[in-house]
C-alpha cells in the first residue's frame, strides 16, 4: 500500500511544498530514506525502530 501526504516545510519565514510517500509491505521491517533529509530525519530510524 502506498500513501502520499502533501505538506509545507518552513525555513525561517519562507515556506516550501514537500511530499512524503510511504510504502508498506508485509515481511521483515526496514526503512529507506531518500533525498537530502535533515539530521533529525536521519535520527528518526532509532525513534521509530
C-alpha positions in Angstrom: 0.0 0.0 0.0 1.4 3.4 -0.9 0.3 6.7 0.8 1.3 10.2 -0.3 0.9 13.2 2.0 1.5 16.8 0.9 2.6 19.4 3.5 4.6 22.6 3.9 8.0 23.0 5.3 9.4 26.1 6.9 12.8 27.7 6.5 12.8 30.8 8.5 9.7 32.7 7.4 9.6 31.1 4.0 7.6 28.1 3.1 8.1 25.3 0.6 6.0 22.4 -0.5 7.0 18.9 0.5 5.5 15.5 -0.4 6.1 12.4 1.8 5.5 8.9 0.2 5.2 5.8 2.4 5.0 2.3 1.1 4.2 -0.6 3.4 4.9 -4.3 2.8 4.5 -7.4 4.9 7.7 -9.1 5.9 10.9 -8.0 7.6 11.0 -4.4 8.7 13.3 -1.9 7.0 13.4 1.8 6.3 14.9 3.7 3.4 15.1 7.5 3.4 15.9 9.1 0.1 16.7 12.7 -0.9 18.6 15.2 1.3 17.0 14.7 4.8 17.9 16.8 7.8 19.8 15.2 10.6 16.6 14.9 12.7 15.0 12.9 9.9 18.0 10.6 9.7 17.8 10.0 13.5 14.2 9.0 13.2 15.2 5.4 12.5 16.1 5.0 16.2 12.9 6.7 17.4 10.6 4.6 15.1 12.5 1.3 15.4 
